[in-house]
Amino acid sequence: MDINATIIGQTIAMIVFVWFCMKFVWPLIIGMIEERQTQIADGLAAADKGARSLEVAEIEKQKMLDEARGQARDIIDQANTRANGIVDEARTEAGTEKDRILASAQAEVEQETNRAREELRGQVGAIAISGAEKILQREIDAAAHKDLLDKLAAEI
């Protein structure tokens, strides 16, 4: 094989090209690669941090939900207790009102009974006096026995 000037020229051109690339192009490419690696590493670290933050937030959310459920149960229990108290109070008031109404009705019935008895006594007395008058008018003088008739009417 002949070594001629073109091979030597090509070799020198290749060496100059490699030197130029190593001196000027290669550091730029390496810098961009390192910058990209740094960005990727930062992104992965941020993703890990975000995942940990998400786990912490999930735990915090669960705690808050449990606390809210507990408060809701407490509120419902208080409401049920208050409702039962109101119902018991209403029952007590209704029982008191019932007793008062029954006592009032019983007193009214007793008054009406007494009134009816008095009225019946008056009517029976009037009937008895009327009957006695009729019997006595035939047999005895009414003027002579007026005191006796008044006493009889008062007793009835």
TORPA-4810 file (N, C-alpha, C, O; in nm, 3 decimals):
<nodes>
NODE_1_0.081_-0.115_0.000_0.000_0.000_0.000_0.088_0.124_0.000_0.189_0.131_0.071_M
NODE_2_0.051_0.216_-0.075_0.129_0.338_-0.088_0.077_0.445_0.006_-0.043_0.470_0.017_D
NODE_3_0.170_0.505_0.073_0.132_0.617_0.158_0.156_0.739_0.073_0.268_0.768_0.031_I
NODE_4_0.056_0.802_0.050_0.069_0.921_-0.032_0.021_1.042_0.044_-0.016_1.030_0.161_N
NODE_5_0.020_1.152_-0.015_-0.010_1.279_0.051_-0.156_1.290_0.091_-0.187_1.356_0.189_A
NODE_6_-0.247_1.227_0.019_-0.388_1.236_0.055_-0.415_1.164_0.186_-0.495_1.212_0.267_T
NODE_7_-0.352_1.051_0.208_-0.373_0.980_0.333_-0.315_1.061_0.448_-0.375_1.069_0.555_I
NODE_8_-0.198_1.121_0.425_-0.137_1.203_0.530_-0.224_1.325_0.554_-0.242_1.364_0.669_I
NODE_9_-0.277_1.384_0.453_-0.365_1.502_0.466_-0.495_1.465_0.538_-0.545_1.540_0.622_G
NODE_10_-0.546_1.351_0.504_-0.669_1.308_0.570_-0.646_1.277_0.718_-0.730_1.305_0.803_Q
NODE_11_-0.528_1.218_0.746_-0.494_1.188_0.884_-0.479_1.316_0.964_-0.530_1.325_1.076_T
NODE_12_-0.409_1.415_0.908_-0.391_1.542_0.977_-0.526_1.610_0.995_-0.553_1.666_1.102_I
NODE_13_-0.611_1.607_0.895_-0.745_1.668_0.904_-0.827_1.598_1.011_-0.903_1.662_1.085_A
NODE_14_-0.810_1.466_1.020_-0.884_1.389_1.121_-0.835_1.424_1.260_-0.916_1.440_1.351_M
NODE_15_-0.704_1.437_1.277_-0.647_1.472_1.407_-0.692_1.612_1.447_-0.727_1.633_1.563_I
NODE_16_-0.692_1.708_1.353_-0.736_1.844_1.383_-0.886_1.843_1.418_-0.929_1.914_1.509_V
NODE_17_-0.962_1.766_1.346_-1.107_1.757_1.374_-1.133_1.699_1.513_-1.216_1.751_1.587_F
NODE_18_-1.062_1.590_1.548_-1.078_1.528_1.679_-1.035_1.625_1.787_-1.105_1.641_1.887_V
NODE_19_-0.917_1.693_1.767_-0.872_1.791_1.865_-0.975_1.902_1.882_-1.006_1.939_1.995_W
NODE_20_-1.029_1.957_1.772_-1.128_2.064_1.776_-1.254_2.018_1.852_-1.307_2.090_1.936_F
NODE_21_-1.300_1.895_1.820_-1.420_1.842_1.888_-1.393_1.825_2.037_-1.479_1.858_2.119_C
NODE_22_-1.274_1.772_2.074_-1.242_1.749_2.214_-1.226_1.882_2.288_-1.261_1.892_2.406_M
NODE_23_-1.174_1.984_2.220_-1.148_2.111_2.284_-1.274_2.197_2.294_-1.296_2.260_2.398_K
NODE_24_-1.357_2.201_2.191_-1.469_2.295_2.188_-1.608_2.229_2.192_-1.697_2.281_2.260_F
NODE_25_-1.629_2.121_2.125_-1.761_2.061_2.114_-1.787_1.967_2.233_-1.894_1.972_2.294_V
NODE_26_-1.688_1.882_2.265_-1.704_1.783_2.369_-1.741_1.846_2.505_-1.833_1.794_2.569_W
NODE_27_-1.677_1.952_2.554_-1.717_2.010_2.683_-1.861_2.062_2.682_-1.931_2.051_2.783_P
NODE_28_-1.908_2.118_2.571_-2.046_2.164_2.562_-2.143_2.046_2.573_-2.242_2.054_2.645_L
NODE_29_-2.114_1.938_2.504_-2.201_1.821_2.508_-2.201_1.761_2.649_-2.307_1.728_2.702_I
NODE_30_-2.082_1.747_2.710_-2.071_1.694_2.846_-2.146_1.785_2.945_-2.213_1.735_3.035_I
NODE_31_-2.135_1.917_2.929_-2.205_2.012_3.016_-2.356_1.995_3.007_-2.426_1.993_3.108_G
NODE_32_-2.404_1.983_2.884_-2.549_1.963_2.866_-2.594_1.829_2.924_-2.702_1.821_2.983_M
NODE_33_-2.513_1.724_2.909_-2.548_1.593_2.964_-2.552_1.600_3.117_-2.644_1.549_3.179_I
NODE_34_-2.449_1.664_3.177_-2.447_1.677_3.322_-2.565_1.760_3.373_-2.626_1.728_3.475_E
NODE_35_-2.596_1.869_3.300_-2.712_1.952_3.337_-2.841_1.870_3.331_-2.926_1.881_3.419_E
NODE_36_-2.855_1.791_3.229_-2.974_1.707_3.213_-2.980_1.603_3.326_-3.088_1.577_3.379_R
NODE_37_-2.867_1.544_3.363_-2.862_1.447_3.472_-2.904_1.514_3.604_-2.978_1.456_3.684_Q
NODE_38_-2.856_1.639_3.624_-2.891_1.713_3.744_-3.043_1.739_3.748_-3.107_1.723_3.851_T
NODE_39_-3.099_1.778_3.633_-3.243_1.803_3.626_-3.322_1.674_3.654_-3.422_1.676_3.726_Q
NODE_40_-3.274_1.564_3.598_-3.343_1.437_3.620_-3.334_1.398_3.767_-3.433_1.353_3.825_I
NODE_41_-3.216_1.413_3.828_-3.199_1.380_3.969_-3.287_1.469_4.056_-3.350_1.422_4.151_A
NODE_42_-3.292_1.599_4.024_-3.379_1.691_4.099_-3.526_1.651_4.083_-3.602_1.653_4.180_D
NODE_43_-3.564_1.616_3.964_-3.703_1.573_3.939_-3.737_1.448_4.016_-3.847_1.438_4.071_G
NODE_44_-3.644_1.351_4.020_-3.669_1.228_4.095_-3.676_1.257_4.245_-3.759_1.200_4.316_L
NODE_45_-3.590_1.346_4.293_-3.594_1.382_4.435_-3.726_1.453_4.468_-3.787_1.428_4.572_A
NODE_46_-3.768_1.542_4.378_-3.896_1.611_4.399_-4.012_1.512_4.396_-4.107_1.525_4.472_A
NODE_47_-4.005_1.414_4.308_-4.111_1.312_4.301_-4.115_1.231_4.430_-4.223_1.204_4.483_A
NODE_48_-3.996_1.192_4.482_-3.992_1.119_4.609_-4.048_1.204_4.722_-4.125_1.157_4.806_D
NODE_49_-4.007_1.333_4.724_-4.056_1.424_4.827_-4.208_1.441_4.815_-4.279_1.442_4.916_K
NODE_50_-4.257_1.453_4.693_-4.401_1.464_4.670_-4.475_1.339_4.714_-4.584_1.347_4.770_G
NODE_51_-4.416_1.222_4.689_-4.479_1.096_4.730_-4.486_1.089_4.882_-4.587_1.048_4.939_A
NODE_52_-4.374_1.130_4.950_-4.375_1.130_5.096_-4.477_1.231_5.149_-4.549_1.203_5.245_R
NODE_53_-4.483_1.348_5.086_-4.582_1.449_5.127_-4.724_1.396_5.108_-4.811_1.421_5.190_S
NODE_54_-4.746_1.324_4.998_-4.877_1.265_4.972_-4.913_1.163_5.080_-5.027_1.159_5.126_L
NODE_55_-4.817_1.082_5.121_-4.842_0.984_5.227_-4.876_1.054_5.358_-4.968_1.015_5.429_E
NODE_56_-4.798_1.159_5.390_-4.823_1.235_5.513_-4.961_1.301_5.506_-5.035_1.300_5.604_V
NODE_57_-4.994_1.358_5.391_-5.125_1.422_5.374_-5.237_1.319_5.384_-5.343_1.348_5.440_A
NODE_58_-5.214_1.200_5.332_-5.315_1.094_5.339_-5.338_1.053_5.484_-5.452_1.033_5.526_E
NODE_59_-5.230_1.041_5.561_-5.242_1.007_5.703_-5.316_1.118_5.777_-5.405_1.092_5.857_I
NODE_60_-5.277_1.242_5.749_-5.342_1.358_5.813_-5.491_1.364_5.777_-5.575_1.392_5.861_E
NODE_61_-5.521_1.337_5.650_-5.660_1.336_5.605_-5.740_1.230_5.680_-5.853_1.255_5.723_K
NODE_62_-5.681_1.111_5.695_-5.749_1.003_5.766_-5.774_1.040_5.912_-5.880_1.011_5.968_Q
NODE_63_-5.673_1.105_5.975_-5.691_1.149_6.114_-5.804_1.251_6.123_-5.888_1.243_6.214_K
NODE_64_-5.807_1.346_6.030_-5.911_1.448_6.031_-6.048_1.386_6.008_-6.146_1.425_6.072_M
NODE_65_-6.055_1.289_5.918_-6.183_1.222_5.892_-6.230_1.146_6.015_-6.347_1.150_6.051_L
NODE_66_-6.137_1.076_6.081_-6.173_1.002_6.202_-6.221_1.098_6.310_-6.319_1.071_6.380_D
NODE_67_-6.151_1.211_6.324_-6.191_1.311_6.424_-6.328_1.369_6.391_-6.412_1.386_6.480_E
NODE_68_-6.351_1.399_6.263_-6.481_1.454_6.222_-6.592_1.351_6.244_-6.702_1.387_6.287_A
NODE_69_-6.564_1.225_6.216_-6.665_1.121_6.240_-6.696_1.109_6.389_-6.812_1.093_6.428_R
NODE_70_-6.591_1.117_6.471_-6.611_1.112_6.616_-6.696_1.229_6.664_-6.786_1.213_6.746_G
NODE_71_-6.666_1.349_6.612_-6.745_1.466_6.649_-6.889_1.450_6.602_-6.983_1.486_6.673_Q
NODE_72_-6.907_1.397_6.482_-7.042_1.377_6.430_-7.119_1.278_6.517_-7.237_1.298_6.546_A
NODE_73_-7.051_1.170_6.560_-7.116_1.074_6.649_-7.155_1.140_6.781_-7.264_1.117_6.834_R
NODE_74_-7.064_1.223_6.834_-7.093_1.292_6.960_-7.214_1.384_6.944_-7.302_1.389_7.030_D
NODE_75_-7.218_1.458_6.833_-7.329_1.549_6.808_-7.460_1.472_6.795_-7.563_1.512_6.848_I
NODE_76_-7.455_1.359_6.724_-7.575_1.277_6.707_-7.620_1.220_6.841_-7.739_1.218_6.872_I
NODE_77_-7.523_1.174_6.922_-7.557_1.122_7.055_-7.620_1.231_7.141_-7.718_1.206_7.211_D
NODE_78_-7.562_1.352_7.137_-7.618_1.463_7.214_-7.760_1.496_7.166_-7.849_1.521_7.246_Q
NODE_79_-7.778_1.496_7.034_-7.910_1.526_6.979_-8.012_1.419_7.021_-8.125_1.450_7.057_A
NODE_80_-7.969_1.292_7.017_-8.059_1.185_7.059_-8.092_1.196_7.208_-8.207_1.177_7.248_N
NODE_81_-7.991_1.228_7.288_-8.014_1.245_7.431_-8.111_1.360_7.455_-8.204_1.348_7.535_T
NODE_82_-8.089_1.471_7.387_-8.177_1.587_7.403_-8.319_1.553_7.355_-8.417_1.592_7.419_R
NODE_83_-8.329_1.482_7.244_-8.462_1.444_7.192_-8.533_1.354_7.293_-8.652_1.370_7.318_A
NODE_84_-8.460_1.258_7.350_-8.521_1.171_7.451_-8.564_1.252_7.573_-8.670_1.227_7.631_N
NODE_85_-8.481_1.350_7.611_-8.517_1.436_7.723_-8.643_1.516_7.694_-8.730_1.530_7.780_G
NODE_86_-8.652_1.568_7.573_-8.770_1.647_7.534_-8.894_1.557_7.534_-9.000_1.598_7.580_I
NODE_87_-8.879_1.435_7.483_-8.993_1.342_7.480_-9.036_1.308_7.624_-9.155_1.306_7.655_V
NODE_88_-8.938_1.280_7.711_-8.971_1.249_7.850_-9.038_1.368_7.918_-9.134_1.352_7.993_D
NODE_89_-8.985_1.487_7.890_-9.044_1.609_7.948_-9.187_1.627_7.898_-9.277_1.663_7.975_E
NODE_90_-9.208_1.603_7.768_-9.343_1.616_7.711_-9.437_1.511_7.773_-9.553_1.540_7.800_A
NODE_91_-9.385_1.390_7.795_-9.468_1.287_7.858_-9.507_1.328_8.000_-9.621_1.311_8.042_R
NODE_92_-9.410_1.382_8.072_-9.437_1.425_8.209_-9.541_1.537_8.209_-9.636_1.535_8.287_T
NODE_93_-9.522_1.634_8.120_-9.618_1.744_8.112_-9.755_1.693_8.070_-9.858_1.738_8.121_E
NODE_94_-9.757_1.599_7.975_-9.885_1.543_7.930_-9.953_1.468_8.045_-10.075_1.477_8.061_A
NODE_95_-9.875_1.394_8.124_-9.932_1.323_8.238_-9.988_1.420_8.340_-10.097_1.399_8.394_G
NODE_96_-9.915_1.528_8.367_-9.962_1.630_8.461_-10.089_1.696_8.408_-10.185_1.717_8.483_T
NODE_97_-10.089_1.728_8.280_-10.207_1.790_8.219_-10.325_1.694_8.222_-10.439_1.735_8.247_E
NODE_98_-10.299_1.566_8.197_-10.405_1.464_8.201_-10.464_1.457_8.341_-10.586_1.454_8.359_K
NODE_99_-10.375_1.453_8.441_-10.424_1.447_8.580_-10.506_1.571_8.614_-10.610_1.561_8.680_D
NODE_100_-10.461_1.687_8.570_-10.534_1.811_8.596_-10.670_1.810_8.528_-10.770_1.849_8.588_R
NODE_101_-10.673_1.764_8.403_-10.800_1.760_8.329_-10.893_1.659_8.394_-11.013_1.685_8.408_I
NODE_102_-10.838_1.542_8.433_-10.923_1.441_8.498_-10.979_1.493_8.630_-11.096_1.472_8.661_L
NODE_103_-10.893_1.561_8.708_-10.940_1.616_8.836_-11.049_1.720_8.811_-11.150_1.724_8.881_A
NODE_104_-11.027_1.805_8.711_-11.126_1.907_8.678_-11.256_1.843_8.633_-11.364_1.884_8.675_S
NODE_105_-11.245_1.741_8.546_-11.365_1.673_8.497_-11.436_1.601_8.612_-11.558_1.600_8.619_A
NODE_106_-11.359_1.540_8.701_-11.418_1.470_8.813_-11.490_1.568_8.906_-11.600_1.540_8.955_Q
NODE_107_-11.426_1.684_8.930_-11.490_1.786_9.014_-11.618_1.836_8.947_-11.719_1.858_9.014_A
NODE_108_-11.614_1.853_8.818_-11.732_1.899_8.744_-11.843_1.795_8.749_-11.960_1.827_8.768_E
NODE_109_-11.803_1.667_8.732_-11.902_1.560_8.740_-11.964_1.557_8.880_-12.085_1.541_8.896_V
NODE_110_-11.877_1.573_8.982_-11.927_1.572_9.119_-12.022_1.689_9.143_-12.126_1.674_9.208_E
NODE_111_-11.987_1.806_9.091_-12.076_1.923_9.105_-12.209_1.899_9.035_-12.315_1.928_9.090_Q
NODE_112_-12.202_1.844_8.914_-12.325_1.815_8.840_-12.408_1.711_8.914_-12.531_1.721_8.920_E
NODE_113_-12.341_1.611_8.971_-12.411_1.508_9.047_-12.480_1.570_9.168_-12.596_1.543_9.196_T
NODE_114_-12.405_1.656_9.239_-12.463_1.723_9.356_-12.581_1.812_9.315_-12.684_1.815_9.382_N
NODE_115_-12.564_1.884_9.205_-12.673_1.969_9.155_-12.795_1.885_9.120_-12.909_1.919_9.154_R
NODE_116_-12.769_1.772_9.051_-12.880_1.684_9.013_-12.947_1.626_9.138_-13.070_1.615_9.142_A
NODE_117_-12.869_1.590_9.240_-12.926_1.537_9.363_-13.013_1.643_9.432_-13.124_1.616_9.476_R
NODE_118_-12.956_1.765_9.438_-13.033_1.873_9.500_-13.163_1.898_9.425_-13.269_1.917_9.484_E
NODE_119_-13.151_1.895_9.294_-13.271_1.917_9.212_-13.371_1.803_9.235_-13.491_1.826_9.250_E
NODE_120_-13.318_1.678_9.236_-13.405_1.565_9.261_-13.467_1.571_9.401_-13.584_1.540_9.420_L
NODE_121_-13.387_1.613_9.500_-13.440_1.628_9.635_-13.554_1.729_9.637_-13.659_1.709_9.699_R
NODE_122_-13.528_1.839_9.566_-13.634_1.941_9.559_-13.759_1.887_9.493_-13.871_1.910_9.539_G
NODE_123_-13.738_1.813_9.381_-13.853_1.758_9.310_-13.923_1.651_9.394_-14.046_1.648_9.400_Q
NODE_124_-13.843_1.562_9.459_-13.902_1.458_9.543_-13.976_1.523_9.659_-14.086_1.481_9.695_V
NODE_125_-13.914_1.626_9.717_-13.980_1.698_9.826_-14.111_1.761_9.780_-14.213_1.754_9.848_G
NODE_126_-14.105_1.822_9.661_-14.225_1.885_9.608_-14.332_1.781_9.580_-14.450_1.802_9.608_A
NODE_127_-14.288_1.667_9.524_-14.384_1.560_9.496_-14.442_1.505_9.626_-14.562_1.482_9.638_I
NODE_128_-14.353_1.485_9.725_-14.399_1.432_9.853_-14.495_1.530_9.920_-14.599_1.491_9.973_A
NODE_129_-14.457_1.658_9.914_-14.545_1.759_9.975_-14.677_1.764_9.900_-14.784_1.773_9.960_I
NODE_130_-14.667_1.759_9.768_-14.788_1.763_9.689_-14.877_1.643_9.720_-14.998_1.655_9.738_S
NODE_131_-14.813_1.526_9.727_-14.889_1.406_9.760_-14.946_1.413_9.900_-15.061_1.378_9.925_G
NODE_132_-14.862_1.460_9.993_-14.908_1.473_10.131_-15.021_1.574_10.141_-15.117_1.554_10.216_A
NODE_133_-15.011_1.684_10.065_-15.116_1.786_10.067_-15.249_1.727_10.019_-15.356_1.751_10.075_E
NODE_134_-15.237_1.650_9.912_-15.360_1.591_9.859_-15.423_1.496_9.960_-15.544_1.494_9.980_K
NODE_135_-15.335_1.417_10.024_-15.388_1.322_10.123_-15.441_1.398_10.244_-15.548_1.368_10.296_I
NODE_136_-15.363_1.496_10.286_-15.400_1.569_10.407_-15.520_1.662_10.384_-15.598_1.685_10.477_L
NODE_137_-15.536_1.714_10.267_-15.650_1.801_10.240_-15.780_1.725_10.258_-15.881_1.782_10.298_Q
NODE_138_-15.776_1.601_10.229_-15.897_1.523_10.243_-15.922_1.491_10.389_-16.037_1.492_10.434_R
NODE_139_-15.817_1.463_10.463_-15.838_1.413_10.597_-15.813_1.517_10.706_-15.881_1.514_10.808_E
NODE_140_-15.716_1.610_10.688_-15.678_1.700_10.796_-15.678_1.843_10.744_-15.667_1.868_10.624_I
NODE_141_-15.691_1.931_10.833_-15.693_2.073_10.800_-15.549_2.118_10.778_-15.464_2.095_10.865_D
NODE_142_-15.516_2.182_10.664_-15.381_2.223_10.629_-15.332_2.334_10.718_-15.213_2.336_10.749_A
NODE_143_-15.413_2.423_10.760_-15.370_2.534_10.844_-15.326_2.484_10.979_-15.234_2.541_11.038_A
NODE_144_-15.388_2.381_11.029_-15.356_2.331_11.162_-15.221_2.259_11.163_-15.153_2.260_11.265_A
NODE_145_-15.183_2.199_11.057_-15.060_2.119_11.053_-14.951_2.182_10.968_-14.864_2.109_10.920_H
NODE_146_-14.949_2.308_10.949_-14.851_2.378_10.865_-14.711_2.362_10.922_-14.618_2.341_10.844_K
NODE_147_-14.691_2.372_11.053_-14.558_2.356_11.113_-14.501_2.217_11.084_-14.383_2.203_11.051_D
NODE_148_-14.584_2.117_11.095_-14.541_1.982_11.071_-14.500_1.961_10.925_-14.402_1.891_10.897_L
NODE_149_-14.572_2.020_10.835_-14.538_2.010_10.692_-14.408_2.084_10.659_-14.331_2.036_10.576_L
NODE_150_-14.384_2.196_10.720_-14.259_2.271_10.697_-14.139_2.192_10.747_-14.036_2.190_10.681_D
NODE_151_-14.150_2.128_10.860_-14.042_2.046_10.914_-14.013_1.929_10.822_-13.896_1.896_10.800_K
NODE_152_-14.117_1.866_10.769_-14.102_1.754_10.677_-14.032_1.800_10.550_-13.946_1.728_10.498_L
NODE_153_-14.066_1.914_10.498_-14.005_1.967_10.376_-13.857_2.000_10.399_-13.774_1.980_10.310_A
NODE_154_-13.825_2.050_10.518_-13.686_2.086_10.549_-13.599_1.961_10.562_-13.482_1.965_10.524_A
NODE_155_-13.654_1.852_10.614_-13.577_1.728_10.630_-13.546_1.663_10.495_-13.440_1.603_10.479_E
NODE_156_-13.632_1.675_10.405_-13.613_1.609_10.275_-13.516_1.692_10.196_-13.484_1.657_10.082_I
</nodes>
